[in-house]
């Protein structure tokens, strides 16, 4: 270390005698007041480097009021000097010194006036032998008066300089969001990073993140504050992927120089920092690497956005299994065992070596260790479980992500093992058509009140023989069929609902059932029986089926074969090979695709019991007129509904918007524009689900209740 700025300055002597420094524990008496623990300058003259009187000097010749001390420091100027403060302020200051300098209610001006003497003693007189005592005193003051931000900053700068001056290592800053608060890279980190570069080493993940977090480019988005531990874990994974072996940083040309600007304003000092006789480079002279690190941080925060919003709605749910559903796959794939990984293993035990296993929503929640305070599962809960298990190559049906309404907590789930949980592409016509076959088959099988294993086996054969579907799609449909067959009581309720359905719905269901059955161009005896059962479930007779089979014949197609022809005498016609199952003709399939989707949507509404309708109903009640200032009545009602629910899925938001006669996208933009004008930030996060910003939600709900 090398001082910049000349030799140390000796303590000056005034014309009326020596100015004396009272060391720690050495008593001094001023104006009849005994200051027993020292660490002060007392004398008639102590010039600063500018020639003006040093403001820390206690001149015993100056007047001190006999009473009425200015304890609050109301007469103290912003830059106090003992020679310039009022006699009443001097009395209060001396009493504070004599009282041990520990009254937390004392004027901060007294604390600064005292600090001026400590910093002069170390950095102007350069008394290395007193560094420990001076450091201990400033640390004590920091514990009492550290809540004052200005004093805290000067005190910490003093402690850094004292450590450098005495040759002690600087404490490594803790990695936390608080690193952003100072607005500059801490000296200890600059020294540490500079030493790393001096050794020719790359920056590792922790070092790079500390540098970024303490720089002007430090990320300020919510995920950093809400889920910092997960942010750091994800950063480490992504950093290693992006920079194997560490981040290579070019050696900056500027040497690291520590500068101390005194709290008193009477002096500045500087120290050139070296390691092994070589100047330590100043990493703050670089900016290009920080741009790369900032982009990586933004990507990590975006990956954690859903988890962050979950914690915003559930502040005590950090580390919970249900929160872990929303973590990025990179963290879920970690080899480190966690409660989440153990929960997935518990789910695997349900299979007992089988490819498809039966359970219930409640049992699955229990196996995953999910805690919902006893409340019934929501569609979002079930979807979250499906997303999580998909990462573990497990799927289940009914699955709300692929067209099913979620079952109740005691409803049947059929789990199966498949890569990625067997996701289904959007607008998969073949899958949608076969799913409709499964649903209509379930209705037909339940028409007589009994769903037999023989009927399920026949449906399974049809699913397995459908060449237009992939293995994963067939497996999902097999699980869906098994789930519907396991819930016969619900199917009886479905049949009772069908009898009350509007006639157009009944007509469309039967139309599509016939079209799907005729997709291979042939109506076998078993298929006709199947269609007659569907008609029975819909309250119609066999005639309705036969009429449709004839009516569905297209002009440009061969006549429909209702049943195999009886052979006549003469040259025999080779028999048609037996079809092992249902093969879908793509050209015919596209002709019925629109109707299939329509029926599938209708069946999705029918295949749910009364309890689940109550659980997942959006609700028809509109909030009472409650205009938020600056927002019209319709948008106020919509915002109130979202605040009451603490969020809504995209689909729910669209339905709520419709109820108040608004278009969803325009309503979302208008509400956020209002929030920007009112709070300088958006209130609804544009995602799925749409979630209100928590602190704004609380503020608005309080204003409504008031």
Secondary structure, DSSP 8 states (H G I E B T S, - for coil): -EEES-S-----EETTEE-EEE-TT--EEETTEEETT--EEESS--B-TTSSB-TT-B-TTS---SS---TT-TT--SS--TTTS-HHHHHHHHHHHHTTS--TTS-HHHHHHHHHHHHHHHHTS--GGGHHHHHHHHHHHHHHHTTSHHHHHHHHHHHHHHHHHHT--------SGGGGTTSS--HHHHHHHHHHHHTT--B-HHHHHHHHHTSTT---SHHHHHSHHHHHHHHHHHHHHHSTT-B-----SSB-EEEEE-TTSS-EEEEE-EETTEE-B-GGG--HHHHHHHHHHHHHHHHTHHHHHHHHH-TT-TT-HHHHTTS-HHHHT-SS--HHHHHHHHHHHHHTT-SEEEEEHHHHHHHTT---TT----HHHHHHHHHHHHHTTEEEES-GGGT-----TTSEEEEEE-GGG----TT-HHHHHHHHHHHHHHHHHGGGS---HHHHHHHHHHHHT-TTS-HHHHHHHHHHHHHHHT-HHHHHHHHHHHHHS-HHHHHHHHHHHHHHHTTTSB--HHHHHHHHHHHHHTT--HHHHHHHHHHT--TTS---BSS-----SSS--------SS----HHHHHHHHHHHHHHHHHHHHHSS-HHHHHHH---S--------TTS-HHHHHHHHHHHHHT-B-HHHHHHHHHHTT--HHHHHHHHHHHHHHHHSS-SEESSSSBEE-HHHHHHHHHHHH-
